[in-house]
Every structure is written in C-alpha cells, then in structure tokens.
Amino acid sequence: MKKLPVLLLLLAGVACLAAAVIHCGAAYFYNYGHLGFFQRIGAPPTRGAEGEQNVYAAGMPLEEMDFGQVFYAVTKRRDTHAILLADIQEIVLPCTVRYYTEPDDSGELLCELTAGTEVYIDFDLTDLWDRPYACFSYPTYSRGWRYAAPFLPTADAGPFRDSYERYDVIKYGGTCGYVRLEVLQEVMCSALEQQEKSYQDLVKTMLGITPTHRETALILTQILDWWMYSSGYYVSPDIYHEPWDGWTVGLLAAGGVLLAADGALVLRGRKRR
C-alpha cells in the first residue's frame, strides 16, 4: 500500500471537516453576538418612550403596518437626509421578479416582471417612511423574504403632468407583496451598474469601507434592517448568517467522501498483505 495517497486523502478529508466546523461555528458566533445584544437589553418593548407601538415586537402583519410610524421610530435620531441617493430612475431588470401574497414560493402569485422589462426604481432611502417600493423594502418575519410594492414598468405608465404625479403613480400604483431578498439584491446590483453616479463613496462614508457594486447592493437593500437592529427595534432574520448553508454541507460531504476513500484504500492494502 502506498502511504502518500492515503496520507493526502486523510489530510484533505480532515481539512474539509475542519473548514466546515469553522464556517458553521463562525456563523453561530456571529448570530449569538447579535442575539446577545437583544438578550442584554431585554426583548424589544411593544411601546417606545414616546408611546409609539413597536409593531414588529407585537407581531403585526405587514399588510396592517403604518410604515411611517415604523420609519420614524427607527430613524428619529438619525439624519436620513444625509443618505439621499438619487431621484426616480429607469432601469432594465436583469432577472425575473415575482411577488407573492405571502412569503412562500408556493403561494399565490401577485405579479411577475420578466427579465428585460424597463421599470422605474426609486433611489431615495427617505421614501421608506411612506411606502416600501422596489429594492427598498421592509424585512418580514421569514428569512429571505421582503415586503414592498412591485416595480412599475415604464410601459404601464402614461405621460406625467409633473414629477409629483410621477411619484404618486410609481409609489402607489401597485399592491405590496412578498419578494425574495436575493432577487432584489441582484436587481440593485444591476441598477447601480446602470447608473452614472457611483455609490461606493457613499457607503465608504457610512461604513469606512470601499465596497464593490455587489457589496454596495447588499448593504443598501438591507440598510433598514441595520437601522432597526442598531436602534433596538427589531432583529431582522436577514441579518443572521445561515450556519448550515451550502458551504457547510458541501465541505462536510467532501470531507466524508475523502475519508471514506481513505478508509477504503487502507482496507484494500491490508487485504493484499
């Protein structure tokens, strides 16, 4: 029996298992740190200091929420006007976007916008106080699902008398529904690439890092989650890391296969003696 292949398989298998444990453990450590924040301060109160209701702590359905009240409670000590990105712009969807009546792929389809459709997107974060629209959505109680009004196709909007009418039609023209977070992130990433203005400097000012387009898209589509968390209002399930994701499972599987192959070689060598 050749010892080198056996040793290499053993080392590779152990390395895969160790990487899986580290990856999974890092996610648990990250999640515990965020959960521990709320454990130290206690559960988010159902009423704020000014008497406003914490609708997320009360478990209120998103269909019944007053988003103006939520946005005010989360940002009343934050200068959101300093994060004004841009006005309403036109972009081309890079992928198909589906909205559902509930956070479930098997639920009733509210609407579907196919890839290649030209739509309006609102880059003004302060408009979240009014109604979630397009990529700026509200977190739900289910990981990976967001709540927002669908993108309005430019073909479905007639000529506007002025910018105020355009705003009203775009913001209030559709019924809010549930959409996948990763889809909104893909759209945001493409939207940033389609704009002449760069938003990397904005994120660098906010967080002290210089991100890529994709990193900027991930940050902007979940910025309300971090505002909610930092204000002690709500811990969105989307800011947690998934311990048992594809990397963990894949590394465990690879490690198991490599160790099994190593064991098979050892047994095969013993039988030949």
N, C-alpha and C positions, 0 to 999 in steps of 0.2 A: 504494500500500500504506500502510495506517495503521500508524504506528510504535508507538502506545500499546499496542494489543493484543499486538503482537509482543514489546514490552519487558516487559509484565506477565506473559505466558506464560513468557518466559525467566527472569525473576526468580523466579516461583513454582516453576518446574522446578528451578532451581539451589537454591532454599531447601529443597525436599523432599529432594534428593540430599544436601545438607549436613546436614540433620536426621537422615537415615538413617545417614550416616557417624558423626555424633556419638553417636547412640543405640547403634550397634553398637560403636563404639570404647570408649564408657563401660563397656559390658558386658565387653569384653575386658580393660580396665584393672582393673575390679573383680575379675574372675576371676583375673587374673595376681597381684593382691595377695594373694588367699587361697592360690593355689597356691604363690606365692613363700614364704609362711610355712613350708610344709612342706619346700620345697626348701632353705631356710636351716637348718632343724633336722635335715634328713635325713628319709628315709622313716620313718613310724611304726614303732617296734620291735615285733616279734612277741611280745616278752616285756617286761613292765613291771619297774620297780625291785624290786617285791616278788615277782616270778616269775609273776605272772598273765599269761595268754595274751591278746594282742590279736587277738581272733577276726576282726575286720574286716580287719586287715592280713594275716591268714592266709587271707582269702577264704572263711571257713567259711560254709556255707549257713545262713540264718537259722533254718531248721527245727531245726538242731542246736545253736543257741547257748544258753548259760546266761545269761539276761538279768540275773540277779542279779549275776553276775561283771562283766558289761559296765557295768551301772549303778554298781557300786561303783568300778570303775576310773575312770569318768568324773567321779564326784561325790564322791570320798573327801575332797577338800579344799574342798568346797562345802557350805554349810548349806542343804540342800534343804527342811528343815522350815520355813524362813522363807518358802517359796513355796507353802505349803498353801492351796489354793483353797477347796475345799468337799468335802463327802461325796458319795456317790452321789445323783444327782438323776434325775428323769423329764423327758424332753423329747419333742417331736414332730419327726420327721425332715422337713426341708424339701425333700429330694430323695431319689431312689432311690440306695441304696448297694449296690454289687456287690463281692463278694470273690471272688478267683480263686486257683487253686492255684499259679500262677506269675505273675510280673509281666508279663502280656501280656493285652490285651483279648480276643484270640482264643483264649486258653487255656480250661481247664475252669473253669466257674463253680462256686464253692464254696457261695455262698449269695447271696440277693438280698433286700434290705429295701426295700419301696416307700415312696415319699413319703407322709407322713401317719401312719406307724406310730409308736406311742408306745414309746420304748425307755429303757433305763437308760444314763446316762452317768456316768463317774467323773471328778470334777474334781481328784482328789488326784494331783499330779505324782509324789509319792514312791512311788506304787504301780507306777511303771515298773520298779522294781527286781525286781518279782515276775513280771509278765507284761504285755506291751502289750495294751491294751484300748481300744476305741472311738477317740476322737480323739488319745489319747496313744499314738503308735506309734513304731516304730523305723525309721530310714532303711534303704533297701536299697542294692544296687549299681546300680540303674537309676533314672534321673531321673524324678520324678513318681510313684513307687510307694512305698508304705509297707507295713509288716508289723504286723498287730495282730489280736486276736480280734474277731469281729463284735459289734456292738451286740446286746444281749439284749432282745427285745421284752417289754414288761411282761405281755402276754397269755400268753406262754410260761412265765412264772414263777409258780409257785403261792404260796400264803401262806408266809411265812418265820417260823420259830420265833423268830429274833432277828437282829440286824444282822450277826452273824458268818456265819450261814448264808446270808443275802442276799449278802454279799460273796463267799463261796465259789462260789455258784451263778452270779453275774454274771461273776466273773473267770475261772472255769474251765469254764464251761458250753459254750463253743464252740471250734472248731478255728481256730487262727490262719490268716490268709490274706493275700493281697496286695490292696491297695485304692488307688485314686487319691488323691493328696495333695489336689488341688483339691476333691474331694468331701468329705474330712474337714474342710477349711477352711470350706467352706460350711456344714456341719453345726455346727461350732464357733461360727461367727458367729451362726447362728440360736440356738444353745444359750445364748450369752451374752446375747442379747436377751430370751430367755425367763426369765432369772434375775433375781431382785430385787436380788441383790448386784452391784455394779459392780466389774469387774476392771481398769478403766483406771488406778485409783490404784496397783494392784499393779505394773502394767507401768511406770508412771511412776517408781515407786520403784526398779525394776530397771534401767531404761534411761535415765531422766531425760527422757522424752518423754511427752506426753499423747496417746495414740492413740485412734482410732475403734474401734467394735466390730470392724470387719473387720481393721484393723491388729492389734488385740489377738488376734484369732483366728489370723492368720498367724504371729504371734510364738509363741503358746502351742503350736500344733500342730507347730512346728519347734524348740522350745526345747532338746530333747535334741540336735539337730544342732549347735547353737551350743555346748552344753556339750562335745560331742565335739571340736569344732574348737578351742575355746579351751584344752582340755587336751592338744592334740596327739595325740588318739587316732584320729580319722578325719575326713576331709573328705567330708561328705555331698554327693552330686550335686545335692541340692535347694537348697543354699545358693548355688550358682552362678547367674549370670544368663545367660539364653539370648541370645547376640548376634543370631542370625538368627531373631528371633521375628516375630509378625505385624506389629508396628510397623515393623521394619526393612524387611521385604518390601513392606509397603503403601506406605511412603514412597518406596522405590526404584521401585516400579511407577508411583506417581503422578508422580514426577519424570520418569520415562521417557516417560509419556504426554504430559505437558505440554511437554517439549522436542520430542517428535515433532510435536505440534500446532504448536508454534512454527516448527519447520523447514518444515512443510507451508505455513504462511502465507507464509513468506519465499519459498519456491519459487513459490508461486502469484502473489505480487506481481511476481516477476521475469519470469514468463511474460507478464504483462499489459503489460510495457513494450515 
